[in-house]
Each structure stands twice: as structure tokens, then as C-alpha cells.
Amino acid sequence: MVRNCRFKWTLKKRCSKQQTHVHEFLGSTKLAEEGADRHNHRFAGVTGQVIPKGDSHVHIIKTKTDFLNHFHRIRIITGPAIQVGNGKHVHFAKGVTTFNDGHVHRFQLATLIQKPLV
């Protein structure tokens, strides 16, 4: 059996024999800067696998924004699962991008439903 490795929030590597689920995500940052430089960024990706937490679980989101004349990194851990019916769930996350080009952007997102067609 292939070992499937995942990372804890501390970024210590853990390996398990069972693959868990992931979620797609996409979003836009909030506007930053003023005047002609006022702008936002878009981002998208797939979360890391399940990290058990209490009676639920969370996921790591690690990505970059789109590139204008600069980009920002996003690295955050989601909140616990939010049930949306039919055994499906999403996760919420909010945070701040890295500081690039003299500013940061705030953002918030909800992941897409895991296994949407199953």
C-alpha cells in the first residue's frame, strides 16, 4: 500500500496508510492600497488532507494569489467542518496574505463541498 503523507499545522510530516479527503477553494482578497494602486487578487487551489481536531477536522490551505506586478502567499488553517446536509460539509477560513509590494490583503473563504458528485 502506498503511504500518503500529510502535514500537521506545525508542518511536521505525518504519514498514514489511508487517504483522506480534500476540498477545492477559490476566492478574492479584499481591496488594498489607495488611489490608482487600489487592487485585489484572486486565488484558487486544493486544501491539504484531513487533520483531526476535537470531534471534527481541519485542512491546511497553502497557495499564492494571482500576479499583477506582484503576488502574495496565503497559508492558513481552516475552521472545523460545517455540515451542509446529505453528509456533506465545508470549511470556513479568514486571514491576511503575506506583506508584498508594501501591503497585505485580508481574505475570507468557504471551501467547496468535498466529493460534490458522490
Backbone as numpy.savetxt, mean C-alpha at the origin, in Angstrom:
# Nx Ny Nz CAx CAy CAz Cx Cy Cz
7.94 -28.34 -2.12 7.10 -27.15 -2.12 7.98 -25.91 -2.12
7.63 -24.94 -2.92 8.37 -23.69 -2.99 8.08 -22.86 -1.74
9.13 -22.34 -1.16 8.95 -21.49 0.01 8.60 -20.09 -0.46
7.68 -19.47 0.22 7.23 -18.15 -0.14 7.65 -17.20 0.97
8.51 -16.25 0.68 9.03 -15.36 1.71 8.24 -14.06 1.74
8.06 -13.54 2.92 7.39 -12.26 3.11 8.15 -11.49 4.18
7.85 -10.23 4.31 8.58 -9.38 5.23 7.65 -8.84 6.30
8.12 -8.85 7.52 7.39 -8.21 8.61 7.58 -6.70 8.47
6.78 -5.95 9.20 6.90 -4.49 9.17 8.32 -4.06 9.53
9.00 -4.85 10.34 10.38 -4.54 10.70 11.34 -4.86 9.57
10.82 -5.44 8.48 11.56 -5.85 7.31 12.49 -7.02 7.57
12.24 -7.78 8.63 12.95 -9.04 8.82 12.26 -10.07 7.95
13.03 -10.86 7.26 12.48 -11.83 6.32 11.90 -13.02 7.06
10.67 -13.41 6.70 10.04 -14.63 7.19 9.65 -15.47 5.99
9.76 -16.75 6.12 9.36 -17.63 5.04 8.28 -18.59 5.53
7.31 -18.84 4.68 6.26 -19.79 5.01 6.05 -20.71 3.82
5.41 -21.84 4.05 5.16 -22.78 2.97 3.83 -22.51 2.30
3.03 -21.63 2.85 1.72 -21.36 2.28 1.64 -19.93 1.80
1.23 -19.77 0.55 1.07 -18.43 0.00 -0.23 -17.83 0.51
-0.21 -16.56 0.84 -1.40 -15.86 1.30 -1.84 -14.89 0.22
-2.88 -14.13 0.49 -3.40 -13.24 -0.55 -2.74 -11.86 -0.53
-2.94 -11.14 -1.63 -2.49 -9.76 -1.78 -3.66 -8.93 -2.28
-3.51 -7.63 -2.32 -4.53 -6.71 -2.84 -3.89 -5.76 -3.83
-4.63 -5.41 -4.86 -4.22 -4.32 -5.73 -4.59 -3.01 -5.04
-3.88 -1.95 -5.40 -4.23 -0.62 -4.88 -3.88 0.41 -5.94
-4.57 1.53 -5.89 -4.26 2.66 -6.74 -4.77 3.91 -6.07
-4.14 5.03 -6.38 -4.59 6.26 -5.76 -3.86 7.47 -6.30
-4.22 8.61 -5.76 -3.59 9.88 -6.07 -3.23 10.57 -4.78
-2.10 11.23 -4.78 -1.71 12.00 -3.60 -2.54 13.29 -3.55
-2.52 13.92 -2.41 -3.13 15.24 -2.29 -2.19 16.28 -2.90
-2.74 17.42 -3.25 -1.94 18.49 -3.86 -0.87 18.99 -2.90
0.27 19.38 -3.47 1.36 19.98 -2.68 1.90 21.17 -3.45
2.57 22.03 -2.75 3.17 23.27 -3.26 2.09 24.27 -3.65
2.53 25.45 -4.02 1.61 26.53 -4.36 1.90 27.06 -5.75
0.96 27.83 -6.28 1.15 28.50 -7.57 1.33 27.54 -8.73
2.23 27.88 -9.63 2.45 27.09 -10.84 3.03 25.71 -10.55
3.65 25.55 -9.37 4.24 24.25 -9.00 3.25 23.32 -8.30
2.03 23.77 -8.06 1.02 22.94 -7.37 0.73 21.71 -8.22
0.80 20.53 -7.59 0.64 19.28 -8.34 0.33 18.13 -7.40
-0.03 17.01 -7.99 -0.16 15.77 -7.24 0.46 14.65 -8.07
0.43 13.44 -7.55 0.99 12.27 -8.23 0.00 11.13 -8.15
0.17 10.17 -9.05 -0.62 8.94 -9.01 0.31 7.78 -8.64
-0.31 6.70 -8.12 0.48 5.51 -7.78 -0.43 4.29 -7.86
0.17 3.12 -8.03 -0.57 1.88 -8.12 0.39 0.73 -7.82
-0.18 -0.43 -7.51 0.66 -1.59 -7.27 -0.11 -2.72 -6.62
0.65 -3.64 -6.05 0.11 -4.80 -5.35 0.76 -4.85 -3.98
-0.04 -5.09 -2.94 0.49 -5.15 -1.58 1.37 -6.37 -1.40
2.08 -6.40 -0.29 2.75 -7.61 0.14 1.71 -8.59 0.67
2.17 -9.78 1.01 1.26 -10.81 1.52 0.84 -10.51 2.95
-0.02 -11.35 3.47 -0.62 -11.19 4.80 0.44 -11.16 5.90
0.26 -10.21 6.81 1.02 -10.18 8.06 -0.02 -10.27 9.18
-0.10 -11.40 9.89 -1.10 -11.54 10.95 -0.94 -10.43 12.01
-2.07 -9.91 12.46 -2.05 -8.89 13.51 -3.34 -9.01 14.30
-3.24 -9.43 15.55 -4.42 -9.62 16.39 -5.35 -10.63 15.77
-6.65 -10.29 15.72 -7.64 -11.17 15.11 -7.77 -10.93 13.61
-6.89 -10.14 13.03 -6.98 -9.77 11.62 -5.62 -9.91 10.97
-5.36 -9.07 10.00 -4.07 -9.04 9.34 -3.90 -7.69 8.65
-2.67 -7.39 8.26 -2.34 -6.16 7.54 -1.45 -6.52 6.36
-1.14 -5.53 5.53 -0.25 -5.71 4.37 0.70 -4.53 4.29
1.87 -4.75 3.74 2.80 -3.66 3.46 2.55 -3.14 2.05
2.54 -1.83 1.93 2.46 -1.18 0.62 3.78 -0.46 0.43
4.45 -0.77 -0.67 5.74 -0.17 -0.98 5.76 0.11 -2.48
5.81 1.39 -2.86 5.76 1.74 -4.28 6.35 3.13 -4.48
6.37 3.57 -5.72 6.77 4.93 -6.08 5.60 5.60 -6.77
5.55 6.92 -6.69 4.54 7.67 -7.44 4.98 7.78 -8.90
4.09 8.30 -9.75 4.49 8.59 -11.12 5.54 9.71 -11.10
6.15 9.94 -12.24 7.25 10.89 -12.36 6.80 12.12 -13.12
6.93 13.27 -12.50 6.73 14.54 -13.21 8.14 15.02 -13.54
8.72 15.88 -12.74 10.16 16.12 -12.81 10.82 15.52 -11.57
10.04 14.75 -10.83 10.50 14.04 -9.64 9.45 12.99 -9.28
9.77 12.12 -8.35 8.80 11.15 -7.84 8.98 11.06 -6.33
8.07 10.37 -5.69 8.12 10.14 -4.25 7.97 8.65 -3.98
8.51 8.19 -2.88 8.33 6.81 -2.45 7.20 6.75 -1.42
6.48 5.65 -1.46 5.43 5.38 -0.48 5.76 4.06 0.18
5.78 4.06 1.50 6.02 2.83 2.26 5.17 2.91 3.51
4.18 2.05 3.61 3.24 2.13 4.72 2.65 0.76 4.99
2.11 0.58 6.17 1.40 -0.65 6.50 -0.09 -0.32 6.56
-0.91 -1.20 5.99 -2.35 -0.95 5.98 -2.94 -1.15 7.36
-4.18 -0.74 7.50 -4.94 -1.08 8.68 -5.44 -2.51 8.55
-6.15 -3.01 9.56 -6.68 -4.37 9.52 -7.77 -4.52 8.46
-8.16 -5.75 8.19 -9.18 -6.05 7.19 -10.52 -5.40 7.56
-11.19 -4.85 6.56 -12.53 -4.27 6.71 -13.46 -5.13 5.87
-14.35 -5.84 6.52 -15.25 -6.76 5.81 -16.25 -5.97 4.97
-16.46 -6.42 3.71 -17.38 -5.74 2.80 -18.48 -6.67 2.29
-18.60 -7.85 2.88 -19.66 -8.79 2.50 -19.15 -9.93 1.65
-19.90 -11.02 1.64 -19.56 -12.22 0.86 -18.16 -12.75 1.17
-17.70 -12.58 2.41 -16.39 -13.08 2.81 -15.22 -12.29 2.25
-15.49 -11.13 1.67 -14.45 -10.29 1.08 -14.08 -9.14 2.02
-12.90 -8.58 1.79 -12.47 -7.46 2.62 -11.54 -6.53 1.84
-11.33 -5.34 2.39 -10.39 -4.35 1.89 -9.57 -3.86 3.08
-8.61 -3.01 2.82 -7.79 -2.40 3.87 -7.69 -0.90 3.59
-7.57 -0.10 4.63 -7.41 1.34 4.51 -6.00 1.71 4.93
-5.44 2.73 4.31 -4.12 3.23 4.70 -4.06 4.72 4.41
-3.33 5.44 5.24 -3.07 6.85 4.97 -1.70 7.20 5.50
-1.07 8.15 4.84 0.27 8.51 5.24 0.82 9.68 4.45
2.14 9.76 4.42 2.86 10.85 3.77 3.98 10.24 2.93
4.18 10.79 1.73 5.26 10.33 0.86 6.61 10.77 1.41
7.67 10.31 0.76 9.01 10.81 1.08 9.12 12.28 0.65
10.10 12.97 1.21 10.38 14.37 0.92 11.28 14.43 -0.32
10.74 14.95 -1.42 11.50 15.10 -2.67 11.12 16.44 -3.29
12.05 17.06 -3.96 11.80 18.33 -4.65 11.24 19.38 -3.70
11.64 19.32 -2.43 11.26 20.33 -1.46 9.89 20.16 -0.82
9.26 19.00 -0.97 7.91 18.84 -0.40 7.56 17.37 -0.23
6.46 17.13 0.49 5.85 15.80 0.63 4.41 15.90 0.16
3.77 14.76 0.01 2.34 14.69 -0.30 1.67 13.77 0.71
0.51 14.15 1.18 -0.31 13.25 1.99 -1.14 12.39 1.03
-1.55 11.22 1.50 -2.39 10.34 0.68 -3.22 9.45 1.58
-4.29 8.95 1.03 -5.09 7.91 1.70 -5.65 7.01 0.61
-5.86 5.75 0.97 -6.34 4.79 -0.03 -7.07 3.65 0.64
-7.89 2.98 -0.12 -8.48 1.69 0.25 -8.01 0.71 -0.81
-7.55 -0.44 -0.38 -7.14 -1.46 -1.34 -8.37 -1.96 -2.10
-8.13 -2.61 -3.19 -9.21 -3.28 -3.90 -9.50 -4.61 -3.20
-10.64 -5.20 -3.49 -11.05 -6.45 -2.86 -10.11 -7.58 -3.30
-9.74 -8.43 -2.35 -8.90 -9.59 -2.71 -9.71 -10.58 -3.53
-9.10 -11.25 -4.47 -9.74 -12.25 -5.33 -11.11 -11.78 -5.84
-11.18 -10.71 -6.62 -12.47 -10.14 -7.00 -13.36 -11.06 -7.82
-12.80 -12.00 -8.55 -13.62 -12.86 -9.41 -13.91 -14.22 -8.80
-13.41 -14.49 -7.61 -13.60 -15.80 -6.98 -14.73 -15.70 -5.97
